[in-house]
Amino acid sequence: MLSFLNIAQLVLYIALLALVGQALLFVLAGANRDRNIFYQLLQIVSKPFTVLVRKFTPKQVDDRHVPLVTFFLLLIVYAVVTFEKISLCVEAGMEGCR
């Protein structure tokens, strides 16, 4: 179970960092961000999560807001996984959590 939580935490962390990187390049690159290779790479990394969130959000939510919604949902899931990992480690006596 601990291995599963570690893997889930790592995948969520990578997706969160990709979304943060996209936001930073959105500000820094401006209108030219679509031609930026790093912005495109970060979009590819975060695309599975944003597509999934797009399927569950109502049509009233604009497409440009979906990455922000995705970020906050992933942040909540990351917090839940982290608290579950802490709970599991406390129950196990911290033996397998090093």
KOLNU-239016 format. One record per atom (N, C-alpha, C, O): residue number from 1; residue in three letters; atom name; x, y, z. Coordinates in nm, 2 decimals, padded with zeros to 4 digits, m for minus. Each point is the difference from the previous one (the first is absolute). Layout:
<sites>
<site NUM "ALA" "CA" <X Y Z>>
...
</sites>
This chain:
<sites>
<site 1 "MET" "N" <00.08 m00.12 00.00>>
<site 1 "MET" "CA" <m00.08 00.12 00.00>>
<site 1 "MET" "C" <00.09 00.13 00.00>>
<site 1 "MET" "O" <m00.04 00.10 m00.06>>
<site 2 "LEU" "N" <00.15 m00.11 00.13>>
<site 2 "LEU" "CA" <00.09 00.11 00.01>>
<site 2 "LEU" "C" <00.06 00.03 m00.14>>
<site 2 "LEU" "O" <00.01 00.12 m00.03>>
<site 3 "SER" "N" <00.02 m00.22 m00.04>>
<site 3 "SER" "CA" <00.06 00.02 m00.13>>
<site 3 "SER" "C" <m00.10 00.07 m00.10>>
<site 3 "SER" "O" <00.03 00.09 m00.07>>
<site 4 "PHE" "N" <m00.16 m00.13 00.08>>
<site 4 "PHE" "CA" <m00.10 00.06 m00.08>>
<site 4 "PHE" "C" <m00.02 00.15 00.04>>
<site 4 "PHE" "O" <m00.01 00.08 m00.09>>
<site 5 "LEU" "N" <00.01 m00.05 00.22>>
<site 5 "LEU" "CA" <m00.01 00.14 00.04>>
<site 5 "LEU" "C" <00.12 00.08 m00.05>>
<site 5 "LEU" "O" <m00.02 00.12 m00.04>>
<site 6 "ASN" "N" <00.14 m00.18 00.05>>
<site 6 "ASN" "CA" <00.12 00.07 m00.05>>
<site 6 "ASN" "C" <m00.01 00.03 m00.15>>
<site 6 "ASN" "O" <00.03 00.11 m00.04>>
<site 7 "ILE" "N" <m00.08 m00.21 m00.04>>
<site 7 "ILE" "CA" <m00.01 00.02 m00.14>>
<site 7 "ILE" "C" <m00.11 00.10 m00.03>>
<site 7 "ILE" "O" <00.03 00.09 m00.09>>
<site 8 "ALA" "N" <m00.14 m00.09 00.15>>
<site 8 "ALA" "CA" <m00.11 00.09 m00.02>>
<site 8 "ALA" "C" <00.05 00.14 00.04>>
<site 8 "ALA" "O" <m00.03 00.10 m00.08>>
<site 9 "GLN" "N" <00.10 m00.08 00.19>>
<site 9 "GLN" "CA" <00.05 00.13 00.04>>
<site 9 "GLN" "C" <00.10 00.05 m00.10>>
<site 9 "GLN" "O" <00.00 00.12 m00.03>>
<site 10 "LEU" "N" <00.09 m00.20 m00.03>>
<site 10 "LEU" "CA" <00.09 00.04 m00.10>>
<site 10 "LEU" "C" <m00.06 00.05 m00.13>>
<site 10 "LEU" "O" <00.03 00.10 m00.05>>
<site 11 "VAL" "N" <m00.13 m00.18 00.01>>
<site 11 "VAL" "CA" <m00.08 00.04 m00.13>>
<site 11 "VAL" "C" <m00.07 00.13 00.02>>
<site 11 "VAL" "O" <00.00 00.08 m00.09>>
<site 12 "LEU" "N" <m00.06 m00.07 00.20>>
<site 12 "LEU" "CA" <m00.07 00.13 00.03>>
<site 12 "LEU" "C" <00.09 00.12 00.01>>
<site 12 "LEU" "O" <m00.02 00.11 m00.04>>
<site 13 "TYR" "N" <00.14 m00.14 00.10>>
<site 13 "TYR" "CA" <00.10 00.11 00.02>>
<site 13 "TYR" "C" <00.05 00.04 m00.14>>
<site 13 "TYR" "O" <00.02 00.12 m00.02>>
<site 14 "ILE" "N" <00.01 m00.21 m00.07>>
<site 14 "ILE" "CA" <00.04 00.03 m00.13>>
<site 14 "ILE" "C" <m00.10 00.09 m00.08>>
<site 14 "ILE" "O" <00.03 00.09 m00.06>>
<site 15 "ALA" "N" <m00.16 m00.14 00.07>>
<site 15 "ALA" "CA" <m00.11 00.08 m00.06>>
<site 15 "ALA" "C" <m00.01 00.14 00.06>>
<site 15 "ALA" "O" <m00.02 00.09 m00.08>>
<site 16 "LEU" "N" <00.03 m00.08 00.21>>
<site 16 "LEU" "CA" <m00.01 00.13 00.06>>
<site 16 "LEU" "C" <00.11 00.09 m00.04>>
<site 16 "LEU" "O" <m00.02 00.12 m00.03>>
<site 17 "LEU" "N" <00.14 m00.17 00.02>>
<site 17 "LEU" "CA" <00.11 00.08 m00.04>>
<site 17 "LEU" "C" <m00.01 00.04 m00.15>>
<site 17 "LEU" "O" <00.04 00.11 m00.04>>
<site 18 "ALA" "N" <m00.09 m00.20 m00.04>>
<site 18 "ALA" "CA" <m00.02 00.04 m00.14>>
<site 18 "ALA" "C" <m00.10 00.11 m00.02>>
<site 18 "ALA" "O" <00.01 00.09 m00.08>>
<site 19 "LEU" "N" <m00.12 m00.09 00.16>>
<site 19 "LEU" "CA" <m00.10 00.11 00.00>>
<site 19 "LEU" "C" <00.06 00.13 00.05>>
<site 19 "LEU" "O" <m00.03 00.10 m00.05>>
<site 20 "VAL" "N" <00.11 m00.11 00.15>>
<site 20 "VAL" "CA" <00.06 00.12 00.06>>
<site 20 "VAL" "C" <00.10 00.06 m00.11>>
<site 20 "VAL" "O" <00.01 00.12 m00.02>>
<site 21 "GLY" "N" <00.07 m00.21 m00.04>>
<site 21 "GLY" "CA" <00.09 00.05 m00.11>>
<site 21 "GLY" "C" <m00.08 00.06 m00.11>>
<site 21 "GLY" "O" <00.05 00.10 m00.06>>
<site 22 "GLN" "N" <m00.16 m00.16 00.02>>
<site 22 "GLN" "CA" <m00.08 00.06 m00.10>>
<site 22 "GLN" "C" <m00.05 00.14 00.03>>
<site 22 "GLN" "O" <00.00 00.09 m00.08>>
<site 23 "ALA" "N" <m00.04 m00.07 00.21>>
<site 23 "ALA" "CA" <m00.05 00.13 00.04>>
<site 23 "ALA" "C" <00.12 00.10 00.00>>
<site 23 "ALA" "O" <m00.02 00.11 m00.04>>
<site 24 "LEU" "N" <00.14 m00.15 00.08>>
<site 24 "LEU" "CA" <00.11 00.09 m00.01>>
<site 24 "LEU" "C" <00.03 00.04 m00.14>>
<site 24 "LEU" "O" <00.03 00.12 m00.03>>
<site 25 "LEU" "N" <m00.03 m00.22 m00.06>>
<site 25 "LEU" "CA" <00.03 00.03 m00.14>>
<site 25 "LEU" "C" <m00.11 00.08 m00.06>>
<site 25 "LEU" "O" <00.02 00.08 m00.10>>
<site 26 "PHE" "N" <m00.14 m00.10 00.15>>
<site 26 "PHE" "CA" <m00.12 00.08 m00.05>>
<site 26 "PHE" "C" <00.03 00.15 00.03>>
<site 26 "PHE" "O" <m00.03 00.09 m00.09>>
<site 27 "VAL" "N" <00.08 m00.06 00.20>>
<site 27 "VAL" "CA" <00.03 00.14 00.04>>
<site 27 "VAL" "C" <00.13 00.05 m00.07>>
<site 27 "VAL" "O" <00.00 00.11 m00.05>>
<site 28 "LEU" "N" <00.10 m00.19 00.05>>
<site 28 "LEU" "CA" <00.13 00.04 m00.06>>
<site 28 "LEU" "C" <00.00 00.01 m00.15>>
<site 28 "LEU" "O" <00.05 00.10 m00.06>>
<site 29 "ALA" "N" <m00.11 m00.20 m00.01>>
<site 29 "ALA" "CA" <00.01 00.00 m00.15>>
<site 29 "ALA" "C" <m00.11 00.08 m00.06>>
<site 29 "ALA" "O" <00.01 00.04 m00.12>>
<site 30 "GLY" "N" <m00.12 m00.02 00.19>>
<site 30 "GLY" "CA" <m00.11 00.08 m00.06>>
<site 30 "GLY" "C" <m00.06 m00.07 m00.12>>
<site 30 "GLY" "O" <m00.03 m00.12 00.01>>
<site 31 "ALA" "N" <00.00 00.20 m00.11>>
<site 31 "ALA" "CA" <m00.07 m00.05 m00.12>>
<site 31 "ALA" "C" <00.08 m00.10 m00.08>>
<site 31 "ALA" "O" <m00.05 m00.08 m00.07>>
<site 32 "ASN" "N" <00.18 00.08 00.09>>
<site 32 "ASN" "CA" <00.09 m00.10 m00.07>>
<site 32 "ASN" "C" <00.01 m00.13 00.07>>
<site 32 "ASN" "O" <00.09 m00.08 m00.04>>
<site 33 "ARG" "N" <m00.16 00.05 00.14>>
<site 33 "ARG" "CA" <00.01 m00.12 00.08>>
<site 33 "ARG" "C" <m00.03 m00.12 m00.08>>
<site 33 "ARG" "O" <00.06 m00.11 00.03>>
<site 34 "ASP" "N" <m00.15 00.11 m00.13>>
<site 34 "ASP" "CA" <m00.03 m00.12 m00.08>>
<site 34 "ASP" "C" <00.11 m00.04 m00.09>>
<site 34 "ASP" "O" <00.00 m00.12 m00.04>>
<site 35 "ARG" "N" <00.10 00.20 00.02>>
<site 35 "ARG" "CA" <00.12 m00.04 m00.08>>
<site 35 "ARG" "C" <00.11 m00.04 00.09>>
<site 35 "ARG" "O" <00.11 m00.04 m00.06>>
<site 36 "ASN" "N" <m00.12 00.06 00.19>>
<site 36 "ASN" "CA" <00.10 m00.04 00.09>>
<site 36 "ASN" "C" <00.01 m00.15 00.02>>
<site 36 "ASN" "O" <m00.10 m00.06 00.04>>
<site 37 "ILE" "N" <00.21 00.00 m00.06>>
<site 37 "ILE" "CA" <00.01 m00.14 00.00>>
<site 37 "ILE" "C" <m00.02 m00.06 00.15>>
<site 37 "ILE" "O" <m00.05 m00.10 00.01>>
<site 38 "PHE" "N" <00.10 00.18 00.08>>
<site 38 "PHE" "CA" <m00.02 m00.04 00.14>>
<site 38 "PHE" "C" <m00.15 00.00 00.04>>
<site 38 "PHE" "O" <m00.05 m00.08 00.08>>
<site 39 "TYR" "N" <m00.02 00.19 m00.12>>
<site 39 "TYR" "CA" <m00.14 00.01 00.03>>
<site 39 "TYR" "C" <m00.08 m00.12 m00.07>>
<site 39 "TYR" "O" <m00.09 m00.06 00.07>>
<site 40 "GLN" "N" <00.13 00.02 m00.19>>
<site 40 "GLN" "CA" <m00.06 m00.11 m00.06>>
<site 40 "GLN" "C" <00.02 m00.13 00.07>>
<site 40 "GLN" "O" <m00.08 m00.08 00.01>>
<site 41 "LEU" "N" <00.21 00.06 00.04>>
<site 41 "LEU" "CA" <00.03 m00.12 00.07>>
<site 41 "LEU" "C" <m00.08 m00.01 00.13>>
<site 41 "LEU" "O" <m00.05 m00.10 00.04>>
<site 42 "LEU" "N" <00.04 00.22 00.03>>
<site 42 "LEU" "CA" <m00.08 00.00 00.12>>
<site 42 "LEU" "C" <m00.15 m00.03 m00.02>>
<site 42 "LEU" "O" <m00.07 m00.06 00.08>>
<site 43 "GLN" "N" <00.02 00.11 m00.20>>
<site 43 "GLN" "CA" <m00.13 m00.03 m00.03>>
<site 43 "GLN" "C" <m00.02 m00.15 m00.03>>
<site 43 "GLN" "O" <m00.11 m00.06 00.04>>
<site 44 "ILE" "N" <00.20 m00.01 m00.10>>
<site 44 "ILE" "CA" <m00.01 m00.14 m00.02>>
<site 44 "ILE" "C" <00.00 m00.08 00.13>>
<site 44 "ILE" "O" <m00.07 m00.09 00.01>>
<site 45 "VAL" "N" <00.15 00.14 00.08>>
<site 45 "VAL" "CA" <00.01 m00.07 00.13>>
<site 45 "VAL" "C" <m00.13 00.01 00.08>>
<site 45 "VAL" "O" <m00.05 m00.10 00.06>>
<site 46 "SER" "N" <m00.01 00.22 m00.07>>
<site 46 "SER" "CA" <m00.12 00.02 00.08>>
<site 46 "SER" "C" <m00.13 m00.03 m00.07>>
<site 46 "SER" "O" <m00.11 00.01 00.05>>
<site 47 "LYS" "N" <00.12 m00.04 m00.18>>
<site 47 "LYS" "CA" <m00.12 m00.02 m00.09>>
<site 47 "LYS" "C" <m00.09 m00.11 00.05>>
<site 47 "LYS" "O" <m00.13 00.02 00.00>>
<site 48 "PRO" "N" <00.18 m00.14 00.05>>
<site 48 "PRO" "CA" <m00.10 m00.10 00.04>>
<site 48 "PRO" "C" <m00.09 00.04 00.12>>
<site 48 "PRO" "O" <m00.12 m00.03 00.01>>
<site 49 "PHE" "N" <00.18 00.12 00.07>>
<site 49 "PHE" "CA" <m00.08 00.04 00.12>>
<site 49 "PHE" "C" <m00.10 00.11 m00.04>>
<site 49 "PHE" "O" <m00.11 00.00 00.04>>
<site 50 "THR" "N" <00.15 00.09 m00.13>>
<site 50 "THR" "CA" <m00.09 00.11 m00.04>>
<site 50 "THR" "C" <m00.11 m00.06 m00.09>>
<site 50 "THR" "O" <m00.11 00.05 00.00>>
<site 51 "VAL" "N" <00.14 m00.15 m00.08>>
<site 51 "VAL" "CA" <m00.11 m00.06 m00.08>>
<site 51 "VAL" "C" <m00.10 m00.07 00.09>>
<site 51 "VAL" "O" <m00.12 00.01 m00.03>>
<site 52 "LEU" "N" <00.17 m00.08 00.13>>
<site 52 "LEU" "CA" <m00.09 m00.06 00.09>>
<site 52 "LEU" "C" <m00.09 00.10 00.08>>
<site 52 "LEU" "O" <m00.12 m00.02 00.01>>
<site 53 "VAL" "N" <00.18 00.13 00.03>>
<site 53 "VAL" "CA" <m00.08 00.10 00.07>>
<site 53 "VAL" "C" <m00.10 00.07 m00.10>>
<site 53 "VAL" "O" <m00.11 00.03 00.04>>
<site 54 "ARG" "N" <00.15 m00.01 m00.16>>
<site 54 "ARG" "CA" <m00.09 00.06 m00.10>>
<site 54 "ARG" "C" <m00.12 m00.08 m00.02>>
<site 54 "ARG" "O" <m00.11 00.05 m00.02>>
<site 55 "LYS" "N" <00.12 m00.19 00.03>>
<site 55 "LYS" "CA" <m00.11 m00.09 m00.02>>
<site 55 "LYS" "C" <m00.10 00.02 00.11>>
<site 55 "LYS" "O" <m00.12 m00.02 m00.02>>
<site 56 "PHE" "N" <00.17 00.05 00.14>>
<site 56 "PHE" "CA" <m00.09 00.01 00.12>>
<site 56 "PHE" "C" <m00.05 00.14 00.03>>
<site 56 "PHE" "O" <m00.10 00.01 00.08>>
<site 57 "THR" "N" <00.16 00.09 m00.14>>
<site 57 "THR" "CA" <m00.05 00.13 00.03>>
<site 57 "THR" "C" <m00.11 00.04 m00.09>>
<site 57 "THR" "O" <m00.01 m00.05 m00.12>>
<site 58 "PRO" "N" <m00.08 00.13 00.16>>
<site 58 "PRO" "CA" <m00.11 00.05 m00.08>>
<site 58 "PRO" "C" <00.05 00.08 m00.12>>
<site 58 "PRO" "O" <00.11 00.06 00.01>>
<site 59 "LYS" "N" <m00.19 m00.05 m00.11>>
<site 59 "LYS" "CA" <00.04 00.08 m00.12>>
<site 59 "LYS" "C" <00.01 00.15 00.03>>
<site 59 "LYS" "O" <00.06 00.07 m00.08>>
<site 60 "GLN" "N" <m00.12 m00.02 00.19>>
<site 60 "GLN" "CA" <00.01 00.14 00.03>>
<site 60 "GLN" "C" <00.14 00.04 00.04>>
<site 60 "GLN" "O" <00.04 00.11 00.00>>
<site 61 "VAL" "N" <00.04 m00.21 00.04>>
<site 61 "VAL" "CA" <00.14 00.03 00.04>>
<site 61 "VAL" "C" <00.08 00.01 m00.13>>
<site 61 "VAL" "O" <00.01 m00.09 m00.08>>
<site 62 "ASP" "N" <00.05 00.21 00.07>>
<site 62 "ASP" "CA" <00.08 00.03 m00.12>>
<site 62 "ASP" "C" <00.12 m00.09 m00.01>>
<site 62 "ASP" "O" <00.06 m00.04 00.10>>
<site 63 "ASP" "N" <m00.01 00.01 m00.22>>
<site 63 "ASP" "CA" <00.12 m00.09 m00.02>>
<site 63 "ASP" "C" <00.12 00.06 00.06>>
<site 63 "ASP" "O" <00.09 m00.07 00.04>>
<site 64 "ARG" "N" <m00.08 00.20 m00.03>>
<site 64 "ARG" "CA" <00.12 00.06 00.05>>
<site 64 "ARG" "C" <00.01 m00.01 00.15>>
<site 64 "ARG" "O" <00.11 00.02 00.06>>
<site 65 "HIS" "N" <m00.22 m00.05 00.01>>
<site 65 "HIS" "CA" <m00.01 m00.02 00.14>>
<site 65 "HIS" "C" <00.02 m00.15 00.05>>
<site 65 "HIS" "O" <00.03 m00.02 00.12>>
<site 66 "VAL" "N" <m00.03 m00.07 m00.22>>
<site 66 "VAL" "CA" <00.01 m00.14 00.04>>
<site 66 "VAL" "C" <00.14 m00.03 00.06>>
<site 66 "VAL" "O" <00.00 m00.08 00.10>>
<site 67 "PRO" "N" <00.11 00.13 m00.15>>
<site 67 "PRO" "CA" <00.13 m00.03 00.07>>
<site 67 "PRO" "C" <00.00 00.05 00.15>>
<site 67 "PRO" "O" <00.06 m00.07 00.08>>
<site 68 "LEU" "N" <m00.13 00.18 m00.05>>
<site 68 "LEU" "CA" <00.00 00.05 00.13>>
<site 68 "LEU" "C" <m00.09 m00.09 00.09>>
<site 68 "LEU" "O" <00.04 m00.04 00.11>>
<site 69 "VAL" "N" <m00.15 m00.01 m00.16>>
<site 69 "VAL" "CA" <m00.09 m00.09 00.07>>
<site 69 "VAL" "C" <00.08 m00.13 00.02>>
<site 69 "VAL" "O" <m00.01 m00.06 00.11>>
<site 70 "THR" "N" <00.08 00.01 m00.21>>
<site 70 "THR" "CA" <00.08 m00.12 00.01>>
<site 70 "THR" "C" <00.10 00.01 00.11>>
<site 70 "THR" "O" <00.02 m00.09 00.07>>
<site 71 "PHE" "N" <00.05 00.21 m00.07>>
<site 71 "PHE" "CA" <00.10 00.02 00.10>>
<site 71 "PHE" "C" <m00.05 m00.02 00.14>>
<site 71 "PHE" "O" <00.05 m00.07 00.09>>
<site 72 "PHE" "N" <m00.17 00.14 m00.06>>
<site 72 "PHE" "CA" <m00.05 m00.01 00.14>>
<site 72 "PHE" "C" <m00.06 m00.14 00.03>>
<site 72 "PHE" "O" <00.01 m00.04 00.11>>
<site 73 "LEU" "N" <m00.06 m00.02 m00.21>>
<site 73 "LEU" "CA" <m00.05 m00.14 00.03>>
<site 73 "LEU" "C" <00.12 m00.09 00.03>>
<site 73 "LEU" "O" <m00.01 m00.09 00.09>>
<site 74 "LEU" "N" <00.11 00.10 m00.17>>
<site 74 "LEU" "CA" <00.12 m00.08 00.02>>
<site 74 "LEU" "C" <00.07 00.03 00.14>>
<site 74 "LEU" "O" <00.05 m00.09 00.06>>
<site 75 "LEU" "N" <m00.06 00.22 m00.02>>
<site 75 "LEU" "CA" <00.06 00.04 00.12>>
<site 75 "LEU" "C" <m00.08 m00.07 00.12>>
<site 75 "LEU" "O" <00.06 m00.04 00.10>>
<site 76 "ILE" "N" <m00.19 00.04 m00.11>>
<site 76 "ILE" "CA" <m00.08 m00.07 00.10>>
<site 76 "ILE" "C" <00.03 m00.15 00.00>>
<site 76 "ILE" "O" <00.01 m00.06 00.11>>
<site 77 "VAL" "N" <00.00 00.00 m00.22>>
<site 77 "VAL" "CA" <00.02 m00.15 m00.01>>
<site 77 "VAL" "C" <00.14 m00.02 00.06>>
<site 77 "VAL" "O" <00.03 m00.10 00.07>>
<site 78 "TYR" "N" <00.07 00.18 m00.10>>
<site 78 "TYR" "CA" <00.13 m00.01 00.05>>
<site 78 "TYR" "C" <00.00 00.01 00.15>>
<site 78 "TYR" "O" <00.07 m00.08 00.07>>
<site 79 "ALA" "N" <m00.14 00.17 m00.01>>
<site 79 "ALA" "CA" <m00.01 00.01 00.14>>
<site 79 "ALA" "C" <m00.06 m00.12 00.07>>
<site 79 "ALA" "O" <00.04 m00.05 00.10>>
<site 80 "VAL" "N" <m00.15 m00.01 m00.17>>
<site 80 "VAL" "CA" <m00.06 m00.12 00.05>>
<site 80 "VAL" "C" <00.10 m00.11 00.00>>
<site 80 "VAL" "O" <00.01 m00.08 00.10>>
<site 81 "VAL" "N" <00.06 00.06 m00.21>>
<site 81 "VAL" "CA" <00.10 m00.11 m00.01>>
<site 81 "VAL" "C" <00.11 00.02 00.11>>
<site 81 "VAL" "O" <00.04 m00.10 00.06>>
<site 82 "THR" "N" <00.00 00.22 m00.04>>
<site 82 "THR" "CA" <00.11 00.03 00.10>>
<site 82 "THR" "C" <m00.05 m00.04 00.14>>
<site 82 "THR" "O" <00.07 m00.06 00.07>>
<site 83 "PHE" "N" <m00.19 00.10 m00.04>>
<site 83 "PHE" "CA" <m00.06 m00.03 00.13>>
<site 83 "PHE" "C" <m00.02 m00.15 00.02>>
<site 83 "PHE" "O" <00.02 m00.05 00.11>>
<site 84 "GLU" "N" <m00.06 m00.02 m00.21>>
<site 84 "GLU" "CA" <m00.01 m00.14 00.01>>
<site 84 "GLU" "C" <00.13 m00.07 00.02>>
<site 84 "GLU" "O" <00.02 m00.09 00.07>>
<site 85 "LYS" "N" <00.08 00.14 m00.14>>
<site 85 "LYS" "CA" <00.14 m00.05 00.01>>
<site 85 "LYS" "C" <00.05 00.02 00.15>>
<site 85 "LYS" "O" <00.06 m00.09 00.05>>
<site 86 "ILE" "N" <m00.08 00.21 00.00>>
<site 86 "ILE" "CA" <00.04 00.03 00.14>>
<site 86 "ILE" "C" <m00.08 m00.09 00.09>>
<site 86 "ILE" "O" <00.06 m00.06 00.10>>
<site 87 "SER" "N" <m00.19 00.04 m00.12>>
<site 87 "SER" "CA" <m00.07 m00.09 00.09>>
<site 87 "SER" "C" <00.05 m00.14 m00.01>>
<site 87 "SER" "O" <00.01 m00.07 00.11>>
<site 88 "LEU" "N" <00.02 00.02 m00.23>>
<site 88 "LEU" "CA" <00.05 m00.14 m00.01>>
<site 88 "LEU" "C" <00.14 m00.01 00.07>>
<site 88 "LEU" "O" <00.03 m00.10 00.06>>
<site 89 "CYS" "N" <00.05 00.20 m00.07>>
<site 89 "CYS" "CA" <00.13 00.00 00.06>>
<site 89 "CYS" "C" <m00.01 00.00 00.15>>
<site 89 "CYS" "O" <00.08 m00.07 00.07>>
<site 90 "VAL" "N" <m00.17 00.14 m00.02>>
<site 90 "VAL" "CA" <m00.02 00.01 00.15>>
<site 90 "VAL" "C" <m00.05 m00.13 00.05>>
<site 90 "VAL" "O" <00.04 m00.05 00.11>>
<site 91 "GLU" "N" <m00.13 m00.02 m00.18>>
<site 91 "GLU" "CA" <m00.06 m00.13 00.04>>
<site 91 "GLU" "C" <00.11 m00.10 m00.01>>
<site 91 "GLU" "O" <00.01 m00.09 00.09>>
<site 92 "ALA" "N" <00.08 00.09 m00.19>>
<site 92 "ALA" "CA" <00.11 m00.10 m00.01>>
<site 92 "ALA" "C" <00.11 00.03 00.09>>
<site 92 "ALA" "O" <00.10 m00.08 00.00>>
<site 93 "GLY" "N" <m00.10 00.19 00.07>>
<site 93 "GLY" "CA" <00.11 00.03 00.10>>
<site 93 "GLY" "C" <00.12 00.05 m00.07>>
<site 93 "GLY" "O" <00.11 00.00 00.05>>
<site 94 "MET" "N" <m00.13 00.06 m00.17>>
<site 94 "MET" "CA" <00.11 00.07 m00.07>>
<site 94 "MET" "C" <00.11 m00.10 m00.05>>
<site 94 "MET" "O" <00.10 00.05 m00.04>>
<site 95 "GLU" "N" <m00.12 m00.18 00.05>>
<site 95 "GLU" "CA" <00.10 m00.09 m00.04>>
<site 95 "GLU" "C" <00.02 m00.01 m00.15>>
<site 95 "GLU" "O" <00.12 00.00 m00.05>>
<site 96 "GLY" "N" <m00.23 00.00 m00.03>>
<site 96 "GLY" "CA" <00.02 m00.01 m00.14>>
<site 96 "GLY" "C" <m00.01 00.13 m00.07>>
<site 96 "GLY" "O" <00.00 00.00 m00.12>>
<site 97 "CYS" "N" <00.01 00.11 00.19>>
<site 97 "CYS" "CA" <m00.02 00.13 m00.06>>
<site 97 "CYS" "C" <00.13 00.08 m00.02>>
<site 97 "CYS" "O" <00.00 00.12 m00.02>>
<site 98 "ARG" "N" <00.11 m00.19 00.03>>
<site 98 "ARG" "CA" <00.13 00.07 m00.01>>
<site 98 "ARG" "C" <00.05 00.00 m00.14>>
<site 98 "ARG" "O" <00.10 00.06 m00.02>>
</sites>
